Amino acid sequence: MVIDIIKATHQWNTTEGFIADGLICPESYKKSNFKIAVLLGESYGYDECGVTDIERQVSNDILGVHNYKVKTPRKVSALVSLIFESLQKKELLTREQLPRLFLGDSANLSRLCEYIKNIAWINVKKASRHYGTRQNPSEIYRNAKRNEEVLKLQVQSIDPDLMIVCSAPVFNSLFDMKLLGENIQSGKKCKVQVNTSGKYMIELSHPSYCKDWGYDGLYQIYKAIVTGVRPELR
């Protein structure tokens, strides 16, 4: 249904190719005791006249985690690996215990890929950007509003326990469309909020923003999420 709606509203077979996002590995997501969805602006470099199925990447390099030049998937997978490990072990790592998750050795990359398979990955702008990686906030917001029907369907069907919303235009569009749930407030970046359905949400900067997403920043984000979800671990 999601793909059909996107095809009906985009020139997908001429100029607007897209990645069919959502669950990276449905079986892993279903088995997870704590379901996470990461919401971002857009994808880059996918076929400009076709559809790329996100599930096909499980047997390859998931979303570019292995590509050192592609920062966002590695940063996101590093974060979710820490979240899952802490919730499973019921303990909070200290800053000194934080492993070097951005390294490119095979053991670390395999570890990150295993964890990222457990999440949902949603871009609010469905058409792929064919060149350049700099976000255009107004373009992101406008396209998110354009995709309101499909985004609502994705969020409702995926039904995550935690939504990690990356970048202001993504948060603002979802907030204005009321897709984050009731009782969510703007202006609370890096703070976990709970909507009236008992679902958690946090707004973060885009993972390409090095000031917030270096090792120190990663630890602060991880700590805010884990203690926001499990206050007893503070």
Sequence and secondary structure as in RCSB ss.txt:
>XXXX:A:sequence
MVIDIIKATHQWNTTEGFIADGLICPESYKKSNFKIAVLLGESYGYDECGVTDIERQVSNDILGVHNYKVKTPRK
VSALVSLIFESLQKKELLTREQLPRLFLGDSANLSRLCEYIKNIAWINVKKASRHYGTRQNPSEIYRNAKRNEEV
LKLQVQSIDPDLMIVCSAPVFNSLFDMKLLGENIQSGKKCKVQVNTSGKYMIELSHPSYCKDWGYDGLYQIYKAI
VTGVRPELR
>XXXX:A:secstr
 HHHHHHHHS TTTT  EEE EES HHHHHH SS EEEEES  BS  TTSEEEGGGGGGS GGGTT TT HHHHH
HHHHHHHHHHHHHHT    GGG   TT  SHHHHHHHHHHHTTSEEEESS B B S     HHHHHHHHHHTHHH
HHHHHHHH  SEEEEESHHHHHHHHHTT S TT  SS TTS EE TTS EEEEE  TT HHHHSHHHHHHHHHHH
HHHH GGG 
